[in-house]
C-alpha cells in the first residue's frame, strides 16, 4: 500500500489542494479509513472506501494502486491487475513514494516490485509487461521535465513603475503554492501587493510538473518526506535563492528590505525552510495561509533570531478542516507554529478574516504585516474586515 503521511501532509491536502479536490477533508478521511480497513484485513470494506474516494479524486493513481493492493491481498488477481493497469494509465510509474510501514522513498516501479501486498500479482506473467508500460510513463515524464526545467530556469519579475527609479529597490520574493505558477504570482494578487508596498516582485518557480503546461501549475517537490530530509531540502529551495541572485545582478536591491513570502501550505513550507537557512539575506519570512514544519526549522531559529530576522504566519481564520477531527489537527498545527515562533522570538502567528465581498481585505492584511515586520516594528495581529 501507498504509505500514509504525517499531519503536515494532511495540511498540504487540506489547505493547498482545495482547487483540485472539492472536499479535501472528506477525501483524506476516506483514505485514512480505507488504509485502516486494509491493515485490519477488512478488504471488502477497504475496497468500498477506496472506490468512494475516487469520486473525490478522479483518476487518482495512488488510489488505483491501493485498490490493486487490496485485490491482491484478497487473491483476486484479475481485478488487482486491472487496477494496477488503471494506475499505470493515470501516470503511475513516473513518480516516487513510500510503501506503507516504511520510511524510504523509492520509485513507483520499485514500489510495485517490493510491496508485499502485491505478492499475488507479482507471480502473474502479466505483471512484468505492466511494469514495462510504467517505464513508458517514466520516459514521458523525462521529456516533460525538460519543459519544466526550461520554464523554471528564470523567475518571473514585476517592477512597479514607482519603484523603477529608486536607487535601491525593496524586494518581495513570493514562493507560489502547489498548483500555482510564477506567472500567476506576477499577474494576480501579488502584483497588487507589490504595487501597494512599493516593492519589486520576484517569483521563482518549482520544477515539478503537475500537468502538461507549466504555466498552469507547478509544485516544488513530489514527496513531503523527501523534502523534509535535510540532505534533500536544498534541492527544492535552491531555485528561490537563484531567483534572488539573478535579480540582484540586474538591479540594486535594498538589502534591509528583502521579504520572502510563501503562499499556501507548500509555499509557506518552502519559504520557512529557505528563509531561515539564510537569515543574512531574507530579513522577513512570512507564510500566508500556510504553516511550516516546526521540526524542519528547529535547528535554524536561534541563528535567525540572533541575526535579527523576523518571521510570521498570516492565517485566514476561515481556513480549517471540514470535519471536527481535521479542525483539531489544523488548530494543533497552528498552536505549534505560533509557539515555535514565539519561543525563538522571531514573531507570531497573525490572523485575519477574508471577505468574499471585499477582496481587498486579504491584500490589506498582507501589506500591513509586511510593513510592520520590514520596518522592525513588532508583529501585531491584523483582523482584516473589522473596525479599527
Secondary structure, DSSP 8 states (H G I E B T S, - for coil): -B----HHHHHIIIII-TTT-TTHHHHHHHHHHHHHHHHTT-HHHHHHHHHHHTTTSTT-HHHHHHHHHHHHHTT-HHHHHHHHHHHHHTTTTSSEE-BTT----EEHHHHHHH-GGGHHHHTSTHHHHHHHHHHHHHHHHHHHHHHHHHHHTS-EEEE-HHHHT-SSEEEEEEE--TTB-HHHHHHSHHHHHHHHHT-EEEE----EESSS-GGG-EES-S-HHHHHSTTTHHHHHHHHHHHHHHHHHHS-EEEEEEEEEEEHHHHHHHHHHHHHH-TTT-SEEEEES----HHHHTTTHHHHHHTT-EEEEEEETT---SSHHHHHHHHHHHHHHHHHHHHTTSEEEEEE---TT-THHHHHHHHHHHHHHHTT-------TTS--
